Amino acid sequence: GDGKPKDLRILGVLQRLALCYFFTAILVLIFDPSENESHVSQWPTRDNTHQPIRAELSNTVFQFWPEWLFILGIIISWILITFVPKLSNCPRGYVGPGGKHEHGKYTNCTGGVAGYLDRTILGSSHMYDYPTCRDIYKTQIPYDPEGLLGILTGIFLCYLGVHAAHTFVYSTRVRRVCIQWIVSGVICGFFGLLLSKGGHSESWIPINKNLWSLTFIFILSSLAFIILTILYLLVDVYKLFTGEPWLWLGMNSIVIYVGHDVCSGRFPIQFEVDSTHAKLLALHVYGAMCWAFIAGLLYFNKIFIAI
């Protein structure tokens, strides 16, 4: 907005993260049996000490069935809300950008039901007014990529992180931790590619970051599980990598996030270059290195800022 209360954007990236963490934390506090048990978690070992696979799966997955049932309800709710309602002048289940998409047939359908809910509940003046589809499709109405409906799939993504933690805490061997993470990644990737028909835009559920679509969550989670496994082996198990400079960035993530936003387009972090892939890539790699350097200075001077 323009700084006036009547035009302030209500939701945003940090608000989305806060809401997803909040509802996931409530879910865990209510249903997680470990919250009512006194136990000492141990790091998974590389020796032969282990429990039967059935008991391990029970500890890492099956005992949390009330939480998974709730998450299933969230997934079904998102699907029903997204694809069942019929909006005026919009086809049922439309999740496109509106504007000039489909030769302008659905001009005011930007974001489908997700956009409609935000404009109805939050009000157009309290939404993000420059979505990525605006320049390409010449859309006329606002759309907020951190809107209300995406909170549901955001909770699902957050809970998959809880599942990764459950696996680590309750598994007794490194190999089983890695296998469960990889299997989880493969399952998420399978459903993501299946529902998106291999990433096709004209699929059942397209992969769309602005919508935080279900397939986007599946693919993102799949990559996260695989990368987590690789980093766990490199950093914690075999100690071949310290995690730097990502460790520096993670220790002051909010500073880097706010700093990047404030300094966007400003010298010396960013400056104007020709709009070619090579020059833009070089510019943004340079910008990332600048922030890594700043994060390193903060880290080695033991300056950590968190909220």
Buried (B, 14 or more C-beta within 10 A) or exposed (E): BEEEEEBEBBBEEEEBEEBBBEBBEEBBEEBBEBEEEEEEEEEBEEEEEBBEEEEBBBBBBEBBEEBBEBBEEBBEEBBEBBBEBEBEEBEEBBBBBBBBBBEEBBBBBBBBBBBBBBBEEBEBBBBBBEBEBBEEBBBEBBBBBBBBBBBBBBBBBBBBBBBBEBBBBBBBBBBBBBBBBBEBBEBBBEBBBBBBBEEEEEBBBBBBEBBBBBBBBBBBBBBBBBEBBBBBBBBBBEEEEEEEBBEBBEBBEEBBBEBBEEBEEEEEBBEEEEEEEEEEEEBEEBBBEBBBEBBBEBBEEEEEEEE
